[in-house]
Amino acid sequence: MKTISMIGALIVTLALISYSIAVFGERKKRHITKSILSFLTIGIILDITATICMIIGSTNSPFTIHGLLGYSALTLMLIDTIVIWKFYKSHGFKFEVPMGLHKYTLIAYSWWVIAYITGSLLVMIK
């Protein structure tokens, strides 16, 4: 495995940790907090960085099934982060997050974790 790919793998694991803290924090508190916004935003930055590293380090086309799964998962998490930021901008920290947004966050996060696990399994198989 190329060094840039190993760096990408480390960074994507940090994104997993950051996303997990944000998603479970939101589910527990039912409100948006500064830490939830911070961890989601950090997760997106880490995820984009990891994706770039893995594209650079890969000898395969970036348009594999796993690649498309990963890009779609990143897109879902980006949409979730934008929607949560919009909710915060319009409602602040005082209002409970709507159930629909909670469900979307869980679906996006679950899809992202599936992409993470499939990537890990593909590396172990090689």
C-alpha positions in Angstrom: 0.0 0.0 0.0 1.4 3.4 -0.9 2.2 5.9 1.8 -0.5 8.3 0.6 -3.1 5.6 0.8 -2.1 4.7 4.3 -2.3 8.4 5.3 -5.8 8.4 3.7 -6.8 5.3 5.7 -5.7 7.0 8.9 -7.5 10.2 8.0 -10.7 8.3 7.1 -10.6 6.6 10.5 -10.4 10.0 12.2 -13.4 11.0 10.1 -15.3 8.0 11.4 -14.5 9.0 15.0 -15.5 12.6 14.3 -18.8 11.6 12.6 -19.6 9.1 15.3 -19.1 11.7 18.1 -21.4 14.1 16.2 -24.1 11.7 15.2 -24.4 10.0 18.6 -24.2 13.4 20.4 -27.1 14.7 18.2 -29.2 11.6 18.9 -28.6 11.8 22.6 -29.1 15.5 23.1 -31.8 16.1 20.4 -30.4 19.6 20.0 -27.6 21.0 17.9 -24.6 22.1 20.0 -21.3 23.8 19.1 -19.5 20.5 19.6 -21.9 18.6 17.2 -21.4 21.3 14.5 -17.6 21.2 15.1 -17.3 17.4 14.9 -19.5 17.2 11.8 -17.5 19.9 10.1 -14.2 18.3 11.0 -15.5 14.9 9.8 -16.4 16.4 6.4 -13.0 18.0 6.1 -11.2 14.8 7.1 -13.4 12.7 4.8 -12.7 14.9 1.8 -9.0 14.9 2.6 -9.0 11.1 2.9 -10.9 10.7 -0.3 -8.3 12.8 -2.2 -5.5 10.9 -0.7 -7.0 7.6 -1.7 -7.7 8.7 -5.2 -4.1 9.8 -5.6 -2.7 6.6 -4.0 -4.9 4.2 -5.9 -3.8 2.3 -8.9 -7.4 1.6 -9.8 -9.9 3.9 -11.5 -11.7 6.2 -9.1 -15.0 4.9 -10.5 -15.1 1.5 -8.9 -18.1 0.2 -7.1 -16.4 1.0 -3.8 -15.4 4.4 -5.1 -19.0 5.2 -6.0 -20.2 3.9 -2.7 -17.7 6.1 -0.9 -18.5 9.2 -3.0 -22.3 8.7 -2.4 -21.6 8.3 1.4 -19.5 11.5 1.4 -22.3 13.3 -0.5 -24.9 12.2 2.0 -22.8 13.3 5.0 -22.1 16.6 3.3 -25.8 17.2 2.7 -26.5 16.3 6.4 -23.8 18.7 7.6 -25.2 21.5 5.4 -28.8 20.9 6.6 -27.7 20.8 10.2 -25.8 24.1 9.7 -28.9 25.6 8.1 -31.1 24.4 11.0 -28.7 25.9 13.5 -28.6 29.2 11.5 -32.4 29.5 11.5 -33.2 28.1 14.9 -30.1 28.3 17.0 -29.2 25.9 19.8 -32.6 26.1 21.6 -34.8 24.0 19.4 -35.1 20.3 19.2 -33.9 18.7 15.9 -36.9 17.4 13.9 -37.4 13.7 13.7 -37.0 13.7 10.0 -33.5 15.2 10.3 -32.6 12.7 13.0 -33.6 9.9 10.6 -31.7 11.3 7.7 -28.6 11.7 9.8 -28.8 8.1 10.9 -29.3 6.9 7.3 -26.4 9.0 6.0 -24.2 7.9 8.8 -25.1 4.2 8.4 -24.4 4.4 4.6 -21.1 6.1 5.4 -20.1 3.3 7.9 -21.0 0.7 5.3 -18.7 2.4 2.8 -16.0 2.5 5.5 -16.4 -1.2 6.3 -16.3 -2.3 2.7 -13.2 -0.3 2.1 -11.5 -2.0 5.1 -12.6 -5.4 3.9 -11.3 -4.8 0.4 -7.9 -3.8 1.9 -7.8 -7.0 4.0 -8.7 -9.2 1.1 -5.7 -7.9 -1.0 
